[in-house]
């Protein structure tokens, strides 16, 4: 039986500052099959690897990411491995550590990224498609249309706003986007009743849509969800590092 890949959520974020070169390098060194990262656009149009739309949680500052320059984010820490990376530089740096075929899940944050950013993002990612296996994901599924048409694997992230419409709404989006994968919060497995869960998973199987669960940190839950998944996103890079039970 093939091993279910583990994608390190914002790098080895259980032990190191999230979305930093240090967290990504440590994740790969510890044996992660891939990494998950987030992309926001800065005031000067650069693509920064950071989750939040503002700097408050990480830096205690009220500035929004689209109001600050990339250079200010690059200098956010005295250690370059712990500052906010620029996407293109990060891909180059990680190529020294990442084996060919390493999965990189790039989540596009719709607070700052728009469909008009596709040409520049495509130009940035395309040279690395021979080294990395990209999966482009977003909660705003319209951001995925151009990437799907461009031959990328795209993953539909499912949030509360999508769950309100139930399976019919998800099915409609799947028919429109034709994603490679659907990315489900681990809680949805437990919240859905047996019948809706069965119907959803059967629909995905029939339409050959892979399942990715996030964020799975417990070993027992990993064992259960890994059997259903193409990949699992975790704050830990390896199964034996997951939390007990």
Secondary structure as UniProt FT lines:
FT   STRAND          5..9
FT   TURN            10..15
FT   TURN            18..19
FT   HELIX           21..29
FT   TURN            30..31
FT   STRAND          34..41
FT   TURN            43..44
FT   STRAND          47..49
FT   HELIX           56..59
FT   HELIX           65..67
FT   HELIX           70..74
FT   HELIX           80..82
FT   HELIX           87..94
FT   TURN            95..97
FT   TURN            100..101
FT   STRAND          102..108
FT   TURN            110..112
FT   HELIX           115..117
FT   HELIX           118..126
FT   TURN            127..131
FT   STRAND          132..138
FT   HELIX           141..144
FT   HELIX           145..149
FT   TURN            150..151
FT   STRAND          153..157
FT   HELIX           160..163
FT   TURN            164..165
FT   HELIX           166..177
FT   STRAND          181..185
FT   HELIX           186..191
FT   HELIX           194..206
FT   TURN            207..208
FT   STRAND          210..214
FT   HELIX           219..226
FT   TURN            227..228
FT   STRAND          231..234
FT   HELIX           239..241
//
